Amino acid sequence: MICDSKTDAIRARQSAVRVDLRAVCASSLECAPHPSAPFVNVNCPAVLRLDTTLPAEGEPLSWFGTLGIRSFCGRQREEKDVIPGAFTYHRPSSVAEAVAILVSHGDEARPLSGGHSLIPMMKLRMAAPEHLVDLGGIADLKGITDDGSTITIRAMTTQHELIASDLLAQKLPIIRETALLIADPQIRYVGTLGGNVANGDPGNDMPALMQCLDAAYVLTGPDGERDVPARDFYEAAYFTALAPEEILTAVKIPVPPAGHGYAYEKLKRKVGDYATAAAAVVLTLDGGTVTFCSIALTNVSDTPLYAKEAGEILTGSTLDTATVARAVAAAEAITEPASDGRGPAEYRTKMAGVMLQKALSRAATRAAS
Ligand SMILES: Cc1cc2nc3c(=O)[nH]c(=O)nc-3n(C[C@H](O)[C@H](O)[C@H](O)COP(=O)(O)OP(=O)(O)OC[C@H]3O[C@@H](n4cnc5c(N)ncnc54)[C@H](O)[C@@H]3O)c2cc1C
């Protein structure tokens, strides 16, 4: 339907799912391309498709009158110069300062680390924070340390720095192996461990690995620090134990015994893709018998999955075919993948099992008996 006037557009609200406003809008009109928005951008900035209904008749259409937009969460805003929503940029130099900014703005503020998940979400208007708190200026959030039994990786350590770390290569080589399977070098130069695990995206690779390694996340807020096990942190896609005023400042990982076997197996459609399914395994062997086995899965549920039962089935075994098959079945049973561009749910569940089998085999080969 072509609308020549605001009145026509309002009339169209009952029937039309598509309104072409070119005749009435100047080219400066900007739109909100988000599924829960009342309208989304189609081809040119002045063409709107109505996904739901327009606001009630008589309700002011400020997005129309001002050629600004109405953001998906219902707030009225003027946004003319950027693709994401307008925001205030903060660059604190200490964790305390960053937390204070988060406290004063509540839900309207979000930490910014590498920005390689958050900025694309903002461009899609799936996130519209009004305050971005850039953690890049906080020196305390960088670095990797080892106290003998625990390795602490500070949140702003990039994926590239994980790959380059001699300490991790020696004591936790599965981190390097996993980081090398994330995206591509450009993203790994900027994307951080803290952002990857705090994000809550089930497609991210580090969360399942951290569950496999029984890591704990250090969350710092106005009342100080608390440690949350990675296995308890994820509640649903993009929902975690992190409170809006908290920052994930570090990841603490118990060092597995020397000689442990490890593998991260990831099936992806092409280089740089998120996992269709992936499995992380850490195990130890004594005379060919498994003395310890930890398993976690990526992107086959709303959250990363710690496959406790599968690990328990394998502990005490010699990784014989029948026991491995039982463990794989136990791991597959806890998956709940979505059917999407990466394949139907049944396929992705099966691929989780295949990735687990491959990871077990490689981990066993690497383990010193
Ligand atoms: C093309 C492409 C392909 C990718 N492929 C993969 C892949 O295969 N595997 C994979 O794992 N990732 C992949 N990523 C994501 C990438 O690894 C991101 O860098 C990472 O997920 C987020 O880290 P970041 O530092 O960029 O965080 P940001 O994007 O800055 O933040 C992500 C979220 O976490 C919050 N946050 C960030 N840091 C903290 C903190 N310290 N405390 C509390 N909250 C925080 C932010 O507010 C935001 O909500 C891909 C990204 C792109 C663009």
PDBQT file of the ligand as one rigid body, heavy atoms in Angstrom, charges set to zero:
ROOT
HETATM    1  C1  LIG A 401      31.710 -12.874  12.396  1.00  0.00    +0.000 C 
HETATM    2  C2  LIG A 401      31.840 -13.336  13.809  1.00  0.00    +0.000 A 
HETATM    3  C3  LIG A 401      32.076 -14.675  14.057  1.00  0.00    +0.000 A 
HETATM    4  C4  LIG A 401      32.199 -15.120  15.359  1.00  0.00    +0.000 A 
HETATM    5  N1  LIG A 401      32.415 -16.446  15.588  1.00  0.00    +0.000 NA
HETATM    6  C5  LIG A 401      32.537 -16.897  16.850  1.00  0.00    +0.000 A 
HETATM    7  C6  LIG A 401      32.768 -18.270  17.126  1.00  0.00    +0.000 A 
HETATM    8  O1  LIG A 401      32.888 -19.102  16.231  1.00  0.00    +0.000 OA
HETATM    9  N2  LIG A 401      32.873 -18.640  18.418  1.00  0.00    +0.000 N 
HETATM   10  C7  LIG A 401      32.776 -17.756  19.456  1.00  0.00    +0.000 A 
HETATM   11  O2  LIG A 401      32.896 -18.157  20.605  1.00  0.00    +0.000 OA
HETATM   12  N3  LIG A 401      32.553 -16.448  19.219  1.00  0.00    +0.000 NA
HETATM   13  C8  LIG A 401      32.440 -15.996  17.956  1.00  0.00    +0.000 A 
HETATM   14  N4  LIG A 401      32.222 -14.664  17.727  1.00  0.00    +0.000 N 
HETATM   15  C9  LIG A 401      32.049 -13.775  18.887  1.00  0.00    +0.000 C 
HETATM   16  C10 LIG A 401      33.386 -13.185  19.327  1.00  0.00    +0.000 C 
HETATM   17  O3  LIG A 401      34.201 -14.209  19.862  1.00  0.00    +0.000 OA
HETATM   18  C11 LIG A 401      33.143 -12.096  20.397  1.00  0.00    +0.000 C 
HETATM   19  O4  LIG A 401      34.287 -11.340  20.437  1.00  0.00    +0.000 OA
HETATM   20  C12 LIG A 401      32.820 -12.584  21.774  1.00  0.00    +0.000 C 
HETATM   21  O5  LIG A 401      31.714 -13.442  21.830  1.00  0.00    +0.000 OA
HETATM   22  C13 LIG A 401      32.435 -11.441  22.700  1.00  0.00    +0.000 C 
HETATM   23  O6  LIG A 401      33.566 -10.888  23.206  1.00  0.00    +0.000 OA
HETATM   24  P1  LIG A 401      33.769  -9.331  23.153  1.00  0.00    +0.000 P 
HETATM   25  O7  LIG A 401      34.984  -9.034  23.944  1.00  0.00    +0.000 OA
HETATM   26  O8  LIG A 401      33.765  -8.891  21.742  1.00  0.00    +0.000 OA
HETATM   27  O9  LIG A 401      32.484  -8.823  23.971  1.00  0.00    +0.000 OA
HETATM   28  P2  LIG A 401      31.460  -7.654  23.679  1.00  0.00    +0.000 P 
HETATM   29  O10 LIG A 401      30.877  -7.814  22.333  1.00  0.00    +0.000 OA
HETATM   30  O11 LIG A 401      32.047  -6.347  24.025  1.00  0.00    +0.000 OA
HETATM   31  O12 LIG A 401      30.348  -7.993  24.799  1.00  0.00    +0.000 OA
HETATM   32  C14 LIG A 401      29.480  -9.108  24.672  1.00  0.00    +0.000 C 
HETATM   33  C15 LIG A 401      28.435  -9.042  25.803  1.00  0.00    +0.000 C 
HETATM   34  O13 LIG A 401      29.033  -9.325  27.054  1.00  0.00    +0.000 OA
HETATM   35  C16 LIG A 401      28.944  -8.191  27.933  1.00  0.00    +0.000 C 
HETATM   36  N5  LIG A 401      30.276  -8.063  28.519  1.00  0.00    +0.000 N 
HETATM   37  C17 LIG A 401      31.438  -7.973  27.857  1.00  0.00    +0.000 A 
HETATM   38  N6  LIG A 401      32.456  -7.984  28.705  1.00  0.00    +0.000 NA
HETATM   39  C18 LIG A 401      31.924  -8.069  29.944  1.00  0.00    +0.000 A 
HETATM   40  C19 LIG A 401      32.474  -8.130  31.244  1.00  0.00    +0.000 A 
HETATM   41  N7  LIG A 401      33.790  -8.127  31.434  1.00  0.00    +0.000 N 
HETATM   42  N8  LIG A 401      31.627  -8.202  32.299  1.00  0.00    +0.000 NA
HETATM   43  C20 LIG A 401      30.290  -8.232  32.103  1.00  0.00    +0.000 A 
HETATM   44  N9  LIG A 401      29.710  -8.186  30.891  1.00  0.00    +0.000 NA
HETATM   45  C21 LIG A 401      30.517  -8.111  29.829  1.00  0.00    +0.000 A 
HETATM   46  C22 LIG A 401      28.588  -7.008  27.053  1.00  0.00    +0.000 C 
HETATM   47  O14 LIG A 401      27.846  -6.036  27.766  1.00  0.00    +0.000 OA
HETATM   48  C23 LIG A 401      27.766  -7.686  25.972  1.00  0.00    +0.000 C 
HETATM   49  O15 LIG A 401      26.460  -7.891  26.431  1.00  0.00    +0.000 OA
HETATM   50  C24 LIG A 401      32.110 -14.195  16.442  1.00  0.00    +0.000 A 
HETATM   51  C25 LIG A 401      31.892 -12.836  16.188  1.00  0.00    +0.000 A 
HETATM   52  C26 LIG A 401      31.754 -12.415  14.896  1.00  0.00    +0.000 A 
HETATM   53  C27 LIG A 401      31.524 -10.949  14.655  1.00  0.00    +0.000 C 
ENDROOT
TORSDOF 0
